[in-house]
């Protein structure tokens, strides 16, 4: 297992915990409309679907094609999240290099 994959799995676990906590709760009686939270929910949903499909495959409830498809979607979601994170970090570092 690559270190990057391990770190992604840890980050997913933290994000999943955060989404079940205060971040997913309604704000002042209304659903929070934030694209970042929506993206986190989509990421968690794709990975959760991959997990459920892999468990179903191991117990004989899913075919190999659906397993590969779910895992590919989860991988793409993680790669997208990592790319966005890298771009945000790069932009932040660029701001730090700017003369004041």
LOZALO-889414 format. One record per residue (C-alpha): residue number from 1; x, y, z; residue in three letters. Coordinates in Angstrom, 1 decimal, always signed. Each point is the difference from the previous one (the first is absolute). Layout:
# LOZALO-889414
NUM;X;Y;Z;ALA .
...
# end
This chain:
# LOZALO-889414
1;+0.0;+0.0;+0.0;UNK .
2;+1.4;+3.4;-1.0;UNK .
3;+0.4;+2.6;+2.7;UNK .
4;-2.3;+2.4;-2.0;UNK .
5;-2.8;-2.6;-0.1;UNK .
6;+0.4;-0.5;+3.8;UNK .
7;-0.1;+3.8;+0.6;UNK .
8;-3.1;+0.2;-2.3;UNK .
9;-1.7;-2.7;+2.0;UNK .
10;+0.8;+1.8;+3.3;UNK .
11;-1.3;+3.3;-1.4;UNK .
12;-3.2;-1.8;-1.2;UNK .
13;-0.5;-1.3;+3.5;UNK .
14;+0.3;+3.4;+1.4;UNK .
15;-2.3;+1.6;-2.6;UNK .
16;-2.6;-2.8;+0.6;UNK .
17;+0.1;+0.7;+3.7;UNK .
18;-0.3;+3.8;-0.6;UNK .
19;-2.9;-0.4;-2.4;UNK .
20;-1.9;-2.0;+2.6;UNK .
21;+0.6;+2.7;+2.6;UNK .
22;-0.7;+3.7;+0.0;UNK .
23;+0.9;+0.7;-3.7;UNK .
24;-3.0;-2.0;-1.3;UNK .
25;-2.5;+1.5;+2.4;UNK .
26;-2.4;+2.7;-1.1;UNK .
27;+1.0;+3.6;+0.9;UNK .
28;-2.8;+2.1;+1.6;UNK .
29;-2.7;-2.5;-1.2;UNK .
30;+1.2;+0.1;-3.6;UNK .
31;+2.2;-2.3;-2.0;UNK .
32;+3.5;+1.5;-0.4;UNK .
33;+0.6;+0.8;-3.7;UNK .
34;+3.8;-0.2;-0.3;UNK .
35;+1.6;-1.4;-3.1;UNK .
36;+3.0;-1.3;+2.1;UNK .
37;-2.3;-2.0;+2.2;UNK .
38;-1.9;-1.3;-3.0;UNK .
39;+3.3;-1.1;-1.5;UNK .
40;+0.9;-1.8;+3.3;UNK .
41;-3.3;-1.7;+0.0;UNK .
42;+0.4;-1.1;-3.6;UNK .
43;+3.5;-1.3;+0.8;UNK .
44;-1.2;-1.9;+3.1;UNK .
45;-2.9;-1.4;-2.0;UNK .
46;+2.2;-1.3;-2.8;UNK .
47;+2.4;-1.6;+2.5;UNK .
48;-2.9;-1.5;+2.0;UNK .
49;-1.5;-1.4;-3.1;UNK .
50;+3.3;-1.7;-0.8;UNK .
51;+0.2;-1.4;+3.5;UNK .
52;-3.5;-1.4;-0.2;UNK .
53;+0.5;-1.5;-3.4;UNK .
54;+3.2;-1.6;+1.1;UNK .
55;-1.7;-1.6;+3.0;UNK .
56;-2.8;-1.1;-2.2;UNK .
57;+2.4;-1.6;-2.4;UNK .
58;+1.8;-1.8;+2.8;UNK .
59;-3.3;-1.4;+1.2;UNK .
60;-1.1;-1.0;-3.5;UNK .
61;-2.6;+2.8;-0.4;UNK .
62;+1.8;+2.0;-2.8;UNK .
63;+1.6;-0.8;-3.3;UNK .
64;+3.6;+0.8;-0.8;UNK .
65;-1.0;+2.7;-2.5;UNK .
66;-1.9;+2.0;+2.6;UNK .
67;+2.9;-0.3;+2.4;UNK .
68;+2.5;+1.3;-2.6;UNK .
69;-2.3;+2.9;-0.9;UNK .
70;-0.6;+1.0;+3.6;UNK .
71;+3.7;-0.2;+0.9;UNK .
72;+0.9;+2.1;-3.1;UNK .
73;-2.5;+2.6;+1.0;UNK .
74;+1.4;+0.1;+3.5;UNK .
75;+3.5;+0.2;-1.3;UNK .
76;-1.0;+2.9;-2.3;UNK .
77;-1.7;+1.8;+2.9;UNK .
78;+3.1;-0.3;+2.2;UNK .
79;+2.4;+1.1;-2.8;UNK .
80;-2.3;+3.0;-0.6;UNK .
81;+0.0;+0.9;+3.7;UNK .
82;+3.8;-0.4;+0.1;UNK .
83;+0.5;+2.2;-3.0;UNK .
84;-2.3;+2.7;+1.4;UNK .
85;+1.9;-0.1;+3.3;UNK .
86;+3.3;+0.3;-1.8;UNK .
87;-1.2;+3.0;-1.9;UNK .
88;-1.3;+1.7;+3.2;UNK .
89;+3.4;-0.7;+1.7;UNK .
90;+1.9;+1.3;-3.1;UNK .
91;-2.2;+3.2;+0.0;UNK .
92;+0.6;+0.5;+3.7;UNK .
93;+3.8;-0.4;-0.4;UNK .
94;-0.1;+2.5;-2.9;UNK .
95;-1.8;+2.5;+2.3;UNK .
96;+2.7;-0.5;+2.6;UNK .
97;+2.7;+0.7;-2.5;UNK .
98;-1.5;+3.4;-1.0;UNK .
99;+1.9;+3.0;+1.3;UNK .
100;-2.0;+2.2;+2.4;UNK .
# end
